[in-house]
């Protein structure tokens, strides 16, 4: 007998007992005769009363003999004795009536209780909605995971580009969900948890949804921050409820986005305060991962861009035992991603994904999607029929350098300094071998503090650089400052960002890459840990003496000075090109790669570099 049948049987028994009790009450009421008080007094005088029970408002008793109606018991409502005597003298038939106040008494209790309960429920429901309960206060412990079925995700591996290695890893998960018996014929089983690791915007969530779309199973998606609320125990309850829902719809995929919000290492920051609720939620997640059967078709996917702060218990074998790197795409990957997004845009004939990919090193998938959208908006804004390559170039400039500030007016002297500064960068880059070619220079202010900018277009993705290439890169960065020194005889604040980048490169050459012969092949600075977003964690530890620190400072200064002298030598040898280029830039405000190439080719001194 199941639970539902037992529940219905108890209802039947309770209803039967209630009917029997009501029947007894009705039978008892039929055996009692209601008489007036005057009739009671007359019967008392006639000796017809056998016994009497006196209550505060009524008199109950029994007749000596049954009445003609067959009833032997009676009940009468008492009347004040003085009034009864007066009425009896005049032979008046009298009786009292008891005023019924049960409804009034009942409402006096029920209405205040209902009002209080309604107000309480309203307040709690609003509070639960603001806390994310959705279904009311009593559902605050329920999981808030969004459930998508096969047709709801609308994403397949064809919609994901630029991360071929990650797709190959996840296709194994799809094959297991489709054919678990065939996949496990040699005794293997799919990993319980797959952790997608990568910088923001690289497509981790899209990949997880593509796995669900390809496998055709239920997809539970929830953010790590949605587990923990201000109430103790809510996070653990939501974890239990999430896994219970997934088991009921197995085979299924559970996807936890931003896992670091939930899985931060326990006790990692003891001085910050207690984290009992978050740790309790994490412990429940670990328990659930140990509890589900890998052959049941339940797979846990998670994504994070900060794997270095995750609890080690999450990453051990048997839990998230497979990590899939979803990195920023290389040039080939960027071309593939652009082709996916360009299908939705009306393009002109000059748009080449190869050229756009060359201008966007370091862009993630989300950045490229935003770039395509920005270019389409620019084309729409100028009333064009199609998006051109120039729209993409302007969109890149807008994303990298910021919005044009045409209202930021510079005086003639400042414009001249900025023009020579940017031309110095461009001319050094054009003259040194192995340097990324210049795509465009401009003296139109952009963003917060940029008074001008120079955009270089890498010919290929680079993963290693030699000492000579780093020195040439520093020379290009210092070309603007060297140009100011040569032309005006003084220095300005416009090279602040260039100096910071040059100093960082030189210090890394000395302390991390061992490129200083005097200091030897020694690393004085460990690899600085960085978040996958790109920001470095500050490292305060120093493991060398003050004397070594002085030698490091001298070596850094020497490398920077040598790069500045190289830039100055290039510009002095091509002073005429610098002058003509700066005047042309002041006139046009923007010069393209073709303009710079023609300018350099027209100089008789180009061989002197």
Secondary structure, 3 states (H helix, E strand, C coil): CCHHHHHHHHHHHHHHHHHHHHHHHHHHHHCEEECCHHHHHHHHHCCCEEEEEECCCEEEEEECCCCCCCCCEEEEECCCHHHHHHHHHCCCCCCCCCCCCHHHHHHHHHHHHHHHHHHHHHHHHHHHHHCCCCCCHHHCCCCCCEEECHHHHCCCHHHCCCCHHHHHHHHHHHHHHHCHHHHCCCCCCCCCEEEEECCCCCCHHHHHHHHHHHHCCEEEEEEHHHCCCCCCCHHHHHHHHHHHHHHHCCCEEEEEECHHHCCECCCCCCCCCCCHHHHHHHHHHHHHHHHCCHHHCEEEEEEECCHHHECHHHHCCCCCCEEEECCCCCHHHHHHHHHHHHCCCCECCCCCHHHHHHCCCCCCHHHHHHHHHHHHHHHHHCCCCCECHHHHHHHHHHHHHCCECCCCCCCHHHHHHHHHHHHHHHHHHHHCCCCCEEEEEECCCECCCECCEEEEECCCCCCCCCHHHHHHHHHHHHHHHHHHHHHHCCCCHHHHHHHHHHHHHHHHHHHCCCCCCCCCCCCCCCCCCECCCCCECCCCCCCCCHHHHHHHHHHHHHHHHHHHHHHHHHHHHCHHHHHHHHHHHHHHCEEEHHHHHHHHHCCCCHHHC
